[in-house]
Amino acid sequence: MTAHDTNEPSINIDHDEAGANIEHGESENAYSGLLVNDASWAFGTDFEDPLAGVDTTVPEGVDSRELGVYCQMLGDDALIFSQRISEWCSNAPDLEEDIALANIALDLLGQSRLLLARTAAADPSLVPQLPEGSPVPDEDRLAFFREDLQFRNVRLAEVPNGDFAEAVAKILMYSTWRLAIFERLQSSRDSVLSAIAVKGVKEMSYHRDFAGRWVLTLARGTEESKARLLSALDGLWPLWDELFETHPIEASVAAAGIGVDPAEVADEAGVILDQVFAAAGIDRPERGALAGVRGQKGRDGLHTEALSKMLADMQVVARQYPEGQW
Amino acid sequence: MTTEVTGTPDETHLEAQFADTIGRKDRIEPRDWMPEKYRKTLVRQVAQHAHSEIIGMQPEGNWISRAPSLRRKAILLAKVQDEAGHGLYLYSAAETLGATRDELTEKLIAGKQKYSSIFNYPTLSYTDVGTIGWLVDGAAICNQVPLCRTSFGPYGRAMIRICKEESFHQRQGYELLMTMMRGTDEQRASVQESVNRFWWPSLMMFGPPDDDSPNTEQSMEWGIKTHTNDELRQKFVDMSVPQAEALGVTFPDEGLKWNEERGHYDFSTPDWDEFWAVVKGNGPCNDQRVNHRKRAWDEGAWVREAALAFAENSAADSAPTDSPEASSAAAPTNTTAEEAAK
């Protein structure tokens, strides 16, 4: 279902034309009834271009390269964070949390596909080149055929997983920040970004709620859970400030009315986090911001050591078959 | 609660009623009287089934991080998530028989309860995700469709929902292999290699041959099981051969050929020595799978304790802001992939 009415741009990534474009052409195929549309096709698993049917014209007065890079920043955040959260699959404290964490990872993965597809549509020159005739779609070229220095996600998204307290603290920080940005992004002049934000706001309200409840639970559960939560927050806190630093591209797209300057949401996000901390009876950690290298950080393509390892794993099969069909 | 005592006039009457219900092919419900052995057999079977879903998350979960396209990553993650959901329904069905999820999980990680042996085989390529969907989920469906009519109500109803989702997974797996067969030579070779590895273990999923399956007779009498292992195995072979032809792969069995007289495919005997070796704990991944589950369970203990303590603290405080959160925080969600799509 789409999040909004017909007079707004809509992106349908929930129920899809699953398998509609599969051609096998053998009428005697025992599976002929098998590869047809099905409304119960799982979330975010569409076969078609995620932006199929959406007008991807770049709004007037907007630099298409800047729009493309901006979408790549947001798309990389979602992709890399999704990849980290999906590592929880089969490892969570109980089945309910396993399912909830997979839901969050799936939502973020869906967001990243739309954003990377928007990158490619806005500026095709940002998409890595593959051998002539390779069927690999743009979103996958961007995800699987770039090096770590070309990823523009914030470093919070990539840091290795810790315990469950670390997971909920990280999700709380990420979703509080990103929700504030997406709420503003809903009124972007770019109709695609606006539609992505409308969908994302619903999803991330749930993510923030999930994480907030667990922060409260752990803070007021046992001595051990409180200690683990405090230690997790302490370890993650140096990554908080980076979320609100304005990259020149972000400043430019914000000025053009298509993006959001993250510095604008710093106060709001801080207040929300403080509310959660107050309800949980814990203090905001006191740690300085993680420095960059010559001032460069995630948005500039300068990452922690963890990212290239994650990418080596994530990209290995795709790169083994640069002309493969999936 | 039922008792072990048998032979009293009351008991005889109840047993007659029970037999009558089974005879009419009606459902036995949790509040109904049932023989203790029936209850035990069911707990064993439902628990084993629930464990299979949860352990079954691992072999495919092994490839989530490396899925070669974002779309395939989403499909795979949603599928593995569905398996967690199936585990939840089944543990709930077992709870109606008086066995808790915690207790059953403890038995699993102590090696006292089993799960489907197929998951003790390794996944060595991303292609295995497709093969597991096609053959392993296909075999599971053959086993499970009759269970939708099983005599115990909660189990049968859980199976209806599970079978629906499993058939969906099977289609996704087959579709992945179809797509790969249209790709490069390396991809086609990978599909054949993967099918070669999973064919025999899939046939073994139906259990030992009928003359070596001690529980089958009683389970059939009680309507817990409705077909024998060999019947289901034959059905699966007959179904799979045309599917393999449509796909363009072969099965690694020289003896596989159509028998006009029987109206079925003949096939060679599975390596039952390997089967028993895996069942008895010497499969390629037995220790790995159980250790993984044990680690996740042990590492989560402090979280489960915290959720309990929080619920208790909140109830004790009875502060108005606490009470609504207490129960929901302990179990924030159990939305499945399909529900998330709505």
Interface residues (C-beta under 8 A of the other chain):
Chain A: M1 D14 H15 G19 I22 H24 E26 N29 A30 Y31 L34 L35 D38 S40 W41 A42 F43 G44 T45 D46 F47 L79 Q83 S86 E87 C89 S90 N91 A92 P93 D94 L95 E96 E97 D98 I99 A100 A102 N103 A105 L106 D107 L109 G110 S112 R113 L116 P135 V136 P137 E139 D140 A143 F144 D163 F164 F210 R213 W214 L216 T217 L218 R220 G221 T222 E224 S225 R228 A279 D313 M314 V316 V317 A318 Q320 Y321 E323 G324 Q325 W326
Chain B: I54 M57 Q58 G61 W63 I64 S65 R66 A67 P68 S69 L70 R71 R72 K73 A74 I75 L77 A78 K79 V80 Q81 D82 A84 G85 G87 L88 Y91 R101 Y126 K164 E165 F168 R171 Q172 Y174 E175 L176 M178 T179 M180 R182 G183 T184 E186 Q187 M239 P242 Q243 A246 H292 R295 A296 E299 G300 A301 W302 V303 R304 E305 A306 A307 L308 A309 F310 N313 S314 T321 E325 S328 A329 A330 A331 P332 T333 N334 T335 T336 A337 E338 A340 A341 K342
